Amino acid sequence: MCARSDAEIRADVEEELRCCPDVDETDIAVKVADGIVTLTGFVRNVFHKYGAEDAVARVSGVTAVANDIQVRTPCGANGDGEIARQVAAALRRQLPLCWQQIRSVVRAGSVTLEGKVEWIYQRAEAESAARGIRGVINVVNSIALSG
């Protein structure tokens, strides 16, 4: 297998970002050095940030991804209090059997999930619920598995 040049990888990464429906690539810059892709710029939500990372990982020749994209929420986005309320409601709705075992801490749009759940899918579902809230910039999933 012959190695691909950084220029070829960059062109393919930019094309993948343009074609990916999960990403608004308008304000994303791509840099490639020795197959390592660095993404910088701004997106409107965490789904676009991690969607860009997933899109880059699909490109042949990429050896690593540094995702330095920042999330800039639109004007009128939820404050921390409203985010905390909406995260609690989403957890209650999506995990009715274990939501009380999960705590969320919100600071400047960053949500940290803590507590213990029995199953790994519950941990993933809690993170997904928090990511779906408007104004959330980042989710740190510190939920442990019990048992």
C-alpha positions in Angstrom: 0.0 0.0 0.0 1.5 3.4 -1.0 1.3 6.3 1.4 -0.9 9.2 0.5 0.4 12.7 0.5 -0.9 15.2 3.1 -2.4 17.3 0.2 -4.4 14.3 -1.0 -5.6 13.5 2.5 -6.6 17.2 3.0 -8.6 17.3 -0.2 -10.4 14.1 0.7 -11.1 15.3 4.2 -12.6 18.6 2.9 -14.7 16.7 0.4 -15.9 14.3 3.1 -16.9 17.3 5.3 -18.7 18.9 2.4 -20.7 15.8 1.7 -21.5 14.8 5.3 -25.1 15.8 6.2 -24.2 15.8 9.9 -21.7 18.7 9.5 -21.9 22.3 8.6 -18.3 22.7 7.4 -18.6 26.4 6.6 -16.3 27.6 9.5 -14.0 24.5 9.8 -10.4 24.6 8.8 -8.4 21.5 8.0 -4.6 21.0 8.5 -2.8 17.8 7.7 0.8 16.9 8.8 2.1 13.3 8.4 -1.5 12.0 8.1 -2.6 13.7 11.3 -5.6 15.9 10.7 -6.2 18.9 12.9 -9.7 20.5 12.7 -10.1 24.1 13.9 -12.9 26.6 13.6 -16.4 26.9 14.9 -19.7 25.0 14.7 -23.1 25.7 16.1 -23.5 22.5 18.2 -21.7 19.4 19.5 -23.3 17.2 16.9 -21.5 19.0 14.2 -18.2 18.9 16.1 -18.3 15.2 16.6 -19.9 14.6 13.2 -16.8 16.3 11.7 -14.5 14.1 13.7 -16.4 10.9 12.5 -16.3 12.1 8.9 -12.5 12.7 9.0 -11.9 9.2 10.6 -13.5 7.6 7.5 -10.9 9.1 5.1 -8.2 6.8 3.9 -4.7 7.8 5.1 -5.8 9.6 8.2 -3.7 8.3 11.2 -5.1 10.6 13.9 -7.6 13.4 14.4 -7.1 16.4 16.6 -10.5 18.0 17.0 -10.0 21.6 18.1 -13.3 22.8 16.8 -15.1 25.1 19.2 -18.9 25.2 19.7 -20.4 28.6 19.5 -24.0 28.6 20.5 -26.4 31.0 18.8 -27.6 34.1 20.5 -30.5 33.3 22.8 -29.1 29.9 23.7 -30.0 28.4 27.1 -28.2 29.5 30.2 -26.7 27.0 32.6 -29.9 26.9 34.8 -32.1 26.1 31.9 -29.6 23.6 30.5 -29.6 21.8 33.9 -33.4 21.7 34.0 -33.6 20.4 30.4 -30.9 17.7 31.0 -32.8 16.5 34.1 -36.0 16.3 32.1 -34.3 14.5 29.2 -32.8 12.0 31.6 -36.1 11.4 33.3 -37.8 10.9 29.9 -35.1 8.7 28.3 -34.1 6.7 31.4 -37.2 6.3 33.5 -35.8 3.5 35.6 -32.5 5.0 36.6 -32.5 8.7 36.0 -32.4 9.4 39.8 -29.0 7.8 40.0 -27.5 10.4 37.6 -26.5 13.9 38.5 -25.6 16.6 36.1 -23.3 19.6 36.8 -23.5 22.5 34.3 -20.8 25.1 34.0 -20.6 27.5 31.0 -22.6 25.1 28.8 -20.4 22.1 29.7 -22.3 19.3 31.3 -20.7 16.7 33.5 -22.7 13.6 34.2 -22.0 11.7 37.4 -23.4 8.7 39.2 -23.8 4.9 38.7 -25.9 2.9 36.4 -26.2 -0.8 35.8 -25.8 -1.1 32.1 -23.5 0.5 29.6 -26.4 1.5 27.2 -27.8 3.6 30.1 -24.5 5.5 30.3 -24.5 6.1 26.6 -28.2 7.1 26.6 -27.6 9.6 29.3 -24.8 11.2 27.3 -26.9 11.3 24.2 -29.8 13.0 26.2 -27.5 15.7 27.4 -25.9 16.3 24.0 -29.3 16.9 22.5 -30.0 20.0 24.7 -29.7 23.4 23.1 -26.8 25.4 24.5 -24.7 22.4 25.5 -21.1 22.9 24.4 -19.5 19.7 25.8 -20.5 16.6 27.7 -18.2 14.8 30.1 -19.6 11.4 30.9 -18.3 10.3 34.3 -21.1 7.8 35.0 -19.7 4.6 36.4 -21.1 1.1 36.0 -22.3 -0.6 39.2 -21.7 -4.2 39.8 
